[in-house]
Amino acid sequence: MVRRIRMVAATAGAALVATLAACAPDDGPPTLNWYINSDNGGQAQIAAECTEAADGAYTIETVLLPRDAAAQREQLARRLAAEDSSIDLMSLDPPFIPELSEPGFLAPIPNDVAEAVSENVVQGSLDSATWNDELVAIPFWANTQLLWYRESVVEEAGLDMSQPVTWDQLIEVATDQDLYLAVQGIKGESLTVWINALIASAGGEIITNPGSSAEDTELGLETDAGREAARIMGQIGSDGLGGPGLPTSDESASLRLFQGDDASFMVNWPFVWTSTQQAVDDGLLEESVLDDFGWALYPAVAEGTDSAPPVGGINLGVGAFSEHTDLAFEAAQCIVTPEHQAFYMVNDGNPASNTEAYEDAEVQETFPMYEMIRDSLEQAVPRPQTPLYNEISTGLQETWYPVSDVNPDTSPEAATELITAVLRGERLL
């Protein structure tokens, strides 16, 4: 059972402070600085609980990173490059983990710790915390996109949602009923998430040799998988199925579209359930809207093949230059216990990476689709694992946007040419 504990009033700061001390005065226990992403206070609460559990061995203070994931990456990479010893623990966006691991910015995880924090953890989360076949970060919370649908729409279409469905089936239903299909078409990271899920489901990879140097990196975009992904995206965009706001549609905008009267399906993260519940409680939506929501596994590209749901979340890294790496790993193991993950899922709405957390009664009450979330995370596929992720993702966004212009005959080639030139130092993004 998730314990109801009074929330800590605030995180340790609203901005990074370069002069933070890595330890407390000599007459007190060491202070471990945990650099966190913005949330509803759950990480600060867990830090307080783990400080209490440490019984004087250490205290954990949280330090708030910038809200934007790219800015978080830039701040941490710059400070770790300067061997900043004040960074003990970090909440890391999975795509940036290889970039920090490759130059040795993350402390190696001891074998016994790696074994302990991998037990009962979903495969998608383990994959997102792995680089060069080694666990380099500790899975904390995970995330995945589900296929959300309106029960009334699939009933009229006669679509059996207990069986896997394909993107072409969704397109057909939305077209036949003159409804919108809510996706994220904004020029941002969510576009890369969609591209990767489509290519992976079609049996391909964006990078075919992720451990290679920039000059030798080979892309898998000009393949049947890449062209099929472009076909699906381009059809949704050019046929207007994504709605008039598709070029600026992020996760929140696509949810608003899905909550409307002209909605059919949506791919999005589990936050949509609690967000819609809140809208109903606030009187902004009718209860009948929420009652019409259904959920299923992310759609596949082709019938008879597995889908490749996106995986996100946060993993914990220990700074290689911390003066207390042993204590930091001890603290990390406290942070990611199933009990804390269950609390964080209920309090902050972020799914757990440990399957034991899904047995919690409050988790099951808060997320009635908890089994689907857990199963999706076992099948989820990370975005390209590479130290060159920023260049890859930005190059895709430059060439596969707007979605209405994506073309299977030209977009994979354009992306390959741009990204390859950038990696070889011949062009700038």
HUBEL-V333817 format. One record per pair of residues at least 24 apart in sequence whose C-alpha atoms are under 10 Angstrom apart, sorted by the first residue. I is the first residue (numbers start at 0). J is the second residue. If there is no record, write none. Layout:
BEGIN
((I	J) (I	J))
END
This chain:
BEGIN
((0	338) (0	341) (0	342) (0	356) (0	358) (0	359) (0	360) (0	361) (0	362) (1	337) (1	338) (1	339) (1	340) (1	341) (1	342) (1	343) (1	344) (1	345) (1	346) (1	356) (1	359) (1	360) (1	361) (1	362) (2	338) (2	339) (2	341) (2	342) (2	361) (3	342) (3	346) (4	44) (4	48) (4	342) (5	44) (6	39) (6	40) (6	41) (6	43) (6	44) (6	45) (6	47) (6	346) (7	40) (7	41) (7	42) (7	43) (7	44) (7	45) (7	46) (7	47) (8	40) (8	43) (8	44) (9	39) (9	40) (9	43) (9	44) (9	61) (10	35) (10	37) (10	38) (10	39) (10	40) (10	41) (10	42) (10	43) (10	44) (10	46) (10	60) (10	61) (10	62) (10	63) (11	35) (11	43) (11	59) (11	60) (11	61) (11	62) (11	63) (12	60) (12	61) (12	62) (12	63) (12	64) (13	37) (13	62) (13	63) (13	64) (13	65) (14	62) (14	63) (14	64) (14	65) (14	66) (15	62) (15	63) (15	64) (15	65) (15	71) (15	74) (15	75) (16	62) (16	63) (16	64) (16	85) (17	78) (17	83) (17	85) (17	86) (18	83) (18	85) (19	62) (19	83) (19	84) (19	85) (19	86) (20	84) (20	85) (20	86) (21	83) (21	84) (21	85) (21	86) (21	87) (21	320) (21	321) (21	322) (21	323) (22	57) (22	58) (22	84) (22	85) (22	87) (22	321) (22	322) (22	323) (23	57) (23	58) (27	55) (27	56) (27	57) (27	58) (28	54) (28	55) (28	56) (28	57) (28	58) (29	55) (29	56) (29	57) (29	58) (29	59) (29	322) (29	323) (29	326) (30	56) (30	57) (30	58) (30	59) (30	60) (30	85) (30	87) (30	323) (30	326) (30	327) (31	57) (31	58) (31	59) (31	60) (31	61) (31	85) (31	86) (31	87) (31	88) (31	321) (31	322) (31	323) (31	324) (31	326) (31	327) (31	330) (32	58) (32	59) (32	60) (32	61) (32	62) (32	84) (32	85) (32	86) (32	87) (32	88) (32	89) (32	321) (32	327) (33	59) (33	60) (33	61) (33	62) (33	63) (33	64) (33	85) (33	86) (33	87) (33	88) (33	89) (33	90) (33	315) (33	316) (33	317) (33	318) (33	327) (33	330) (33	331) (34	60) (34	61) (34	62) (34	63) (34	64) (34	65) (34	71) (34	75) (34	85) (34	86) (34	87) (34	88) (34	89) (34	90) (34	91) (34	315) (34	316) (35	60) (35	61) (35	62) (35	63) (35	64) (35	65) (35	66) (35	71) (35	88) (35	89) (35	90) (35	91) (35	313) (35	315) (36	61) (36	62) (36	63) (36	64) (36	65) (36	66) (36	67) (36	68) (36	71) (36	89) (36	90) (36	91) (36	92) (36	313) (37	62) (37	63) (37	64) (37	65) (37	66) (37	67) (37	90) (38	63) (38	66) (38	343) (38	346) (38	347) (38	348) (38	349) (39	343) (39	346) (39	347) (39	348) (40	343) (40	346) (40	347) (41	339) (41	340) (41	342) (41	343) (41	344) (41	345) (41	346) (41	347) (41	348) (41	349) (42	90) (42	334) (42	339) (42	343) (42	347) (44	339) (44	342) (44	343) (45	333) (45	334) (45	335) (45	339) (45	340) (45	342) (45	343) (46	330) (46	331) (46	333) (46	334) (48	333) (48	334) (48	339) (49	329) (49	330) (49	331) (49	332) (49	333) (49	334) (49	339) (50	330) (50	333) (50	334) (52	330) (52	333) (53	326) (53	329) (53	330) (53	333) (56	326) (57	323) (57	326) (57	327) (57	329) (57	330) (58	326) (58	330) (59	87) (59	88) (59	327) (59	330) (60	88) (61	88) (61	89) (62	86) (62	88) (62	89) (63	90) (64	89) (64	90) (68	92) (68	94) (68	95) (68	188) (69	95) (69	188) (69	389) (71	95) (72	96) (72	98) (72	99) (72	389) (75	99) (75	104) (75	318) (76	104) (78	104) (79	103) (79	104) (79	105) (79	318) (79	319) (79	320) (80	104) (80	320) (81	320) (82	318) (82	319) (82	320) (82	321) (83	318) (83	319) (83	320) (83	321) (84	318) (84	319) (84	320) (84	321) (84	322) (84	323) (85	318) (85	320) (85	321) (85	322) (85	323) (86	316) (86	317) (86	318) (86	319) (86	320) (86	321) (86	322) (86	323) (86	324) (86	327) (87	316) (87	317) (87	318) (87	319) (87	320) (87	321) (87	322) (87	323) (87	324) (87	325) (87	326) (87	327) (87	328) (87	330) (88	315) (88	316) (88	317) (88	318) (88	319) (88	321) (88	324) (88	327) (88	328) (88	330) (88	331) (89	136) (89	313) (89	314) (89	315) (89	316) (89	317) (89	318) (89	331) (90	136) (90	137) (90	138) (90	139) (90	140) (90	312) (90	313) (90	314) (90	315) (90	316) (90	317) (91	128) (91	136) (91	137) (91	138) (91	139) (91	312) (91	313) (91	314) (91	315) (91	316) (92	127) (92	128) (92	311) (92	312) (92	313) (92	314) (92	315) (93	124) (93	126) (93	127) (93	128) (93	129) (93	136) (93	138) (93	141) (93	310) (93	311) (93	312) (93	313) (93	314) (93	315) (93	381) (93	382) (93	383) (93	384) (94	127) (94	128) (94	311) (94	312) (94	313) (94	381) (94	382) (94	383) (94	384) (94	385) (94	386) (94	387) (94	388) (94	389) (94	392) (95	127) (95	128) (95	384) (95	385) (95	386) (95	387) (95	388) (95	389) (96	127) (96	128) (96	129) (96	130) (96	135) (96	136) (96	314) (96	315) (96	316) (96	384) (96	385) (96	386) (96	388) (97	127) (97	128) (97	129) (97	130) (97	131) (97	135) (97	136) (97	210) (97	383) (97	384) (97	385) (97	386) (97	387) (97	388) (98	130) (98	384) (98	385) (98	386) (98	387) (98	388) (98	389) (99	135) (99	316) (99	318) (99	386) (100	129) (100	130) (100	131) (100	135) (100	136) (100	316) (100	319) (100	386) (101	130) (101	131) (101	135) (101	210) (101	385) (101	386) (102	386) (103	318) (103	319) (103	320) (104	316) (104	317) (104	318) (104	319) (104	320) (105	135) (105	136) (105	315) (105	316) (105	317) (105	318) (105	319) (105	320) (105	321) (106	135) (106	136) (106	316) (106	317) (106	318) (106	319) (106	320) (106	321) (106	324) (106	325) (106	327) (106	328) (107	133) (107	134) (107	135) (107	136) (107	316) (107	317) (107	318) (107	319) (107	324) (108	133) (108	134) (108	135) (108	136) (108	137) (108	316) (108	317) (108	324) (108	325) (108	328) (109	134) (109	135) (109	325) (109	328) (110	134) (112	137) (112	328) (112	329) (112	331) (112	332) (113	137) (113	138) (113	328) (113	332) (115	332) (116	331) (116	332) (116	333) (116	335) (116	336) (116	353) (117	352) (117	353) (118	353) (118	354) (118	355) (119	337) (119	352) (119	353) (119	354) (119	355) (119	356) (120	337) (120	351) (120	352) (120	353) (120	354) (120	355) (120	356) (120	373) (120	376) (120	377) (121	351) (121	352) (121	353) (121	354) (121	373) (121	374) (121	375) (121	376) (121	377) (121	378) (121	379) (122	352) (122	353) (122	374) (122	375) (122	376) (122	377) (122	378) (122	379) (122	380) (123	308) (123	309) (123	310) (123	311) (123	352) (123	373) (123	374) (123	375) (123	376) (123	377) (123	378) (123	379) (123	380) (123	381) (124	310) (124	311) (124	312) (124	313) (124	314) (124	351) (124	352) (124	353) (124	376) (124	377) (124	378) (124	379) (124	380) (124	381) (125	314) (125	352) (125	376) (125	377) (125	381) (126	310) (126	377) (126	379) (126	380) (126	381) (126	382) (126	384) (127	310) (127	311) (127	312) (127	313) (127	314) (127	379) (127	380) (127	381) (127	382) (127	383) (127	384) (128	313) (128	314) (128	315) (128	316) (128	381) (128	384) (129	384) (130	209) (130	210) (130	384) (130	385) (130	386) (131	209) (131	210) (131	384) (131	385) (135	314) (135	315) (135	316) (135	317) (136	313) (136	314) (136	315) (136	316) (136	317) (136	331) (137	313) (137	314) (137	315) (137	316) (137	317) (137	328) (137	331) (137	332) (137	334) (137	335) (138	312) (138	313) (138	314) (138	315) (138	316) (138	331) (138	332) (138	335) (138	351) (138	352) (138	353) (139	312) (139	313) (139	314) (139	315) (139	331) (139	332) (139	334) (139	335) (139	336) (139	337) (139	339) (139	340) (139	343) (139	349) (139	350) (139	351) (139	352) (139	353) (140	311) (140	312) (140	313) (140	314) (140	315) (140	335) (140	339) (140	340) (140	341) (140	343) (140	344) (140	349) (140	350) (140	351) (140	352) (140	353) (141	310) (141	311) (141	312) (141	313) (141	314) (141	340) (141	344) (141	349) (141	350) (141	351) (141	352) (141	353) (141	372) (141	373) (141	376) (142	268) (142	269) (142	270) (142	308) (142	309) (142	310) (142	311) (142	312) (142	313) (142	348) (142	349) (142	350) (142	351) (142	352) (142	372) (142	373) (142	375) (142	376) (142	379) (143	266) (143	267) (143	268) (143	269) (143	296) (143	297) (143	308) (143	309) (143	310) (143	311) (143	312) (143	349) (143	350) (143	371) (143	372) (143	373) (143	374) (143	375) (143	376) (143	377) (143	378) (143	379) (143	380) (143	381) (144	192) (144	193) (144	196) (144	265) (144	266) (144	267) (144	268) (144	269) (144	270) (144	295) (144	296) (144	297) (144	307) (144	308) (144	309) (144	310) (144	311) (144	372) (144	375) (144	376) (144	379) (145	265) (145	266) (145	267) (145	268) (145	269) (145	294) (145	295) (145	296) (145	297) (145	298) (145	308) (145	309) (145	368) (145	371) (145	372) (145	375) (145	376) (146	264) (146	265) (146	266) (146	267) (146	268) (146	269) (146	293) (146	294) (146	295) (146	296) (146	297) (146	298) (146	308) (147	181) (147	254) (147	257) (147	263) (147	264) (147	265) (147	266) (147	267) (147	268) (147	269) (147	271) (147	272) (147	292) (147	293) (147	294) (147	295) (147	296) (147	297) (148	180) (148	181) (148	257) (148	262) (148	263) (148	264) (148	265) (148	266) (148	291) (148	292) (148	293) (148	294) (148	295) (149	257) (149	258) (149	262) (149	263) (149	264) (149	265) (149	288) (149	289) (149	290) (149	291) (149	292) (149	293) (149	294) (150	263) (150	264) (150	288) (150	290) (150	291) (150	292) (150	293) (150	294) (151	263) (151	290) (151	291) (151	292) (151	293) (152	176) (152	178) (152	261) (152	262) (152	263) (152	264) (152	291) (153	263) (153	264) (153	293) (160	293) (160	294) (160	295) (160	296) (161	294) (161	295) (161	296) (162	295) (162	296) (163	295) (163	296) (163	297) (163	298) (163	299) (163	302) (163	303) (163	304) (163	305) (163	306) (164	295) (164	296) (164	297) (164	298) (164	299) (164	300) (164	301) (164	302) (164	303) (164	304) (164	305) (164	306) (165	297) (165	298) (165	299) (165	300) (165	301) (165	302) (165	303) (165	304) (165	305) (165	306) (166	197) (166	231) (166	232) (166	235) (166	297) (166	298) (166	299) (166	300) (166	301) (166	302) (166	306) (167	231) (167	234) (167	235) (167	298) (167	299) (167	300) (167	301) (167	302) (168	298) (168	299) (168	300) (168	301) (168	302) (169	235) (169	263) (169	264) (169	265) (169	298) (170	231) (170	234) (170	235) (170	238) (170	240) (170	263) (170	264) (172	263) (172	264) (173	235) (173	240) (173	241) (173	261) (173	262) (173	263) (173	264) (174	235) (174	238) (174	239) (174	240) (174	263) (176	261) (176	262) (176	263) (177	240) (177	261) (177	262) (177	263) (178	239) (178	240) (178	241) (178	242) (178	257) (178	260) (178	261) (178	262) (178	263) (178	264) (179	235) (179	239) (179	240) (179	241) (179	242) (179	243) (179	253) (179	256) (179	257) (179	259) (179	260) (179	261) (179	262) (179	263) (179	264) (179	265) (180	235) (180	236) (180	239) (180	240) (180	241) (180	242) (180	253) (180	256) (180	257) (180	261) (180	262) (180	263) (180	264) (180	265) (180	266) (181	235) (181	240) (181	241) (181	242) (181	245) (181	248) (181	249) (181	250) (181	252) (181	253) (181	254) (181	255) (181	256) (181	257) (181	258) (181	262) (181	263) (181	264) (181	265) (181	266) (181	267) (182	232) (182	235) (182	236) (182	240) (182	241) (182	242) (182	245) (182	248) (182	249) (182	250) (182	252) (182	253) (182	254) (182	256) (182	257) (182	264) (182	265) (182	266) (182	267) (183	241) (183	244) (183	245) (183	246) (183	247) (183	248) (183	249) (183	250) (183	251) (183	252) (183	253) (183	254) (183	265) (183	266) (183	267) (183	402) (184	232) (184	236) (184	241) (184	244) (184	245) (184	246) (184	247) (184	248) (184	249) (184	250) (184	252) (184	253) (184	396) (184	399) (184	400) (184	401) (184	402) (184	403) (185	244) (185	245) (185	246) (185	247) (185	248) (185	249) (185	250) (185	252) (185	396) (185	400) (185	401) (185	402) (186	245) (186	246) (186	247) (186	248) (186	249) (186	393) (186	395) (186	396) (186	397) (186	398) (186	399) (186	400) (186	401) (186	402) (187	247) (187	248) (187	249) (187	392) (187	393) (187	395) (187	396) (187	397) (187	400) (188	249) (188	389) (188	392) (188	393) (188	395) (188	396) (189	248) (189	249) (189	250) (189	267) (189	309) (189	392) (189	396) (190	248) (190	249) (190	392) (190	393) (190	395) (190	396) (190	399) (190	400) (190	401) (190	402) (191	382) (191	383) (191	391) (191	392) (191	393) (191	394) (191	395) (191	396) (191	399) (192	308) (192	309) (192	310) (192	311) (192	381) (192	382) (192	383) (192	392) (193	228) (193	232) (193	266) (193	308) (193	309) (193	382) (194	225) (194	228) (194	229) (194	231) (194	232) (194	309) (194	382) (194	392) (194	395) (194	396) (194	399) (195	225) (195	228) (195	307) (195	308) (195	309) (195	380) (195	381) (195	382) (195	383) (195	392) (195	395) (196	228) (196	297) (196	298) (196	299) (196	300) (196	306) (196	307) (196	308) (196	309) (196	310) (196	379) (196	380) (196	381) (196	382) (197	224) (197	225) (197	227) (197	228) (197	229) (197	231) (197	232) (197	298) (197	299) (197	300) (197	301) (197	306) (197	307) (197	308) (197	309) (198	222) (198	223) (198	224) (198	225) (198	226) (198	227) (198	228) (198	229) (198	300) (198	306) (198	307) (199	224) (199	225) (199	228) (199	299) (199	300) (199	305) (199	306) (199	307) (199	308) (199	309) (199	379) (199	380) (199	381) (199	382) (200	224) (200	228) (200	297) (200	298) (200	299) (200	300) (200	301) (200	304) (200	305) (200	306) (200	307) (200	308) (200	380) (201	225) (201	226) (201	227) (201	228) (201	299) (201	300) (201	301) (201	304) (201	305) (201	306) (201	307) (202	300) (202	301) (202	304) (202	305) (202	306) (202	307) (203	228) (204	382) (204	383) (205	382) (205	383) (205	384) (205	391) (205	392) (205	395) (205	415) (206	382) (206	383) (206	384) (206	385) (206	388) (206	391) (207	383) (208	384) (208	385) (209	383) (209	384) (209	385) (209	386) (209	387) (209	388) (210	384) (210	385) (210	386) (210	387) (211	385) (211	386) (211	387) (212	385) (212	386) (212	387) (212	422) (212	423) (213	385) (213	386) (213	387) (213	390) (213	418) (213	419) (213	420) (213	421) (213	422) (213	423) (213	424) (214	419) (214	420) (214	421) (214	422) (214	423) (214	424) (215	419) (215	422) (215	423) (216	385) (216	387) (216	418) (216	419) (216	422) (216	423) (217	415) (217	418) (217	419) (218	391) (218	411) (218	414) (218	415) (218	416) (218	418) (218	419) (219	411) (219	415) (220	395) (220	407) (220	410) (220	411) (220	412) (220	413) (220	414) (220	415) (221	407) (221	408) (221	409) (221	410) (221	411) (221	412) (221	413) (221	414) (221	415) (222	407) (222	411) (222	412) (223	407) (224	300) (224	407) (224	411) (225	407) (225	408) (225	410) (225	411) (225	412) (226	405) (226	406) (226	407) (226	408) (226	409) (226	410) (226	411) (226	412) (227	300) (227	301) (227	406) (227	407) (227	408) (227	411) (228	300) (228	405) (228	406) (228	407) (228	411) (229	399) (229	402) (229	404) (229	405) (229	406) (229	407) (229	408) (229	409) (229	410) (229	411) (230	405) (230	406) (230	407) (230	408) (230	410) (231	300) (231	402) (231	405) (231	406) (231	407) (232	399) (232	401) (232	402) (232	403) (232	404) (232	405) (232	406) (232	407) (233	399) (233	400) (233	401) (233	402) (233	403) (233	404) (233	405) (233	406) (233	407) (233	410) (234	402) (234	403) (234	404) (234	405) (234	406) (234	407) (235	402) (235	403) (235	405) (236	400) (236	401) (236	402) (236	403) (236	404) (236	405) (237	401) (237	402) (237	403) (237	404) (237	405) (237	406) (238	403) (239	402) (239	403) (240	403) (241	265) (241	402) (241	403) (245	401) (245	402) (245	403) (246	400) (246	401) (246	402) (246	403) (247	401) (257	288) (257	292) (258	284) (258	285) (258	288) (258	289) (258	291) (258	292) (259	284) (259	288) (260	288) (263	292) (264	292) (264	293) (264	294) (265	294) (265	297) (266	294) (266	295) (266	296) (266	297) (266	298) (266	308) (266	309) (267	297) (267	309) (268	309) (268	310) (268	311) (268	349) (268	350) (268	372) (269	294) (269	348) (269	349) (269	350) (269	366) (269	368) (269	369) (269	372) (270	347) (270	348) (270	349) (270	350) (270	366) (271	348) (272	348) (272	365) (272	366) (272	367) (272	368) (273	345) (273	348) (273	365) (273	366) (274	348) (293	368) (294	367) (294	368) (294	371) (294	372) (295	368) (295	371) (295	372) (295	375) (296	371) (296	372) (296	374) (296	375) (296	378) (297	371) (297	375) (297	378) (297	379) (305	378) (306	375) (306	378) (306	379) (306	380) (307	375) (307	376) (307	378) (307	379) (307	380) (307	381) (308	375) (308	376) (308	377) (308	378) (308	379) (308	380) (308	381) (309	375) (309	376) (309	378) (309	379) (309	380) (309	381) (309	382) (310	375) (310	376) (310	377) (310	378) (310	379) (310	380) (310	381) (310	382) (311	350) (311	376) (311	379) (311	380) (311	381) (311	382) (312	349) (312	350) (312	351) (312	352) (313	349) (313	351) (313	352) (314	352) (350	376) (351	376) (352	376) (352	377) (387	422) (390	417) (390	418) (390	419) (390	421) (390	422) (390	427) (390	428) (391	415) (391	417) (391	418) (391	419) (391	421) (391	422) (392	418) (393	418) (393	428) (394	418) (394	419) (394	421) (394	427) (394	428) (397	428))
END
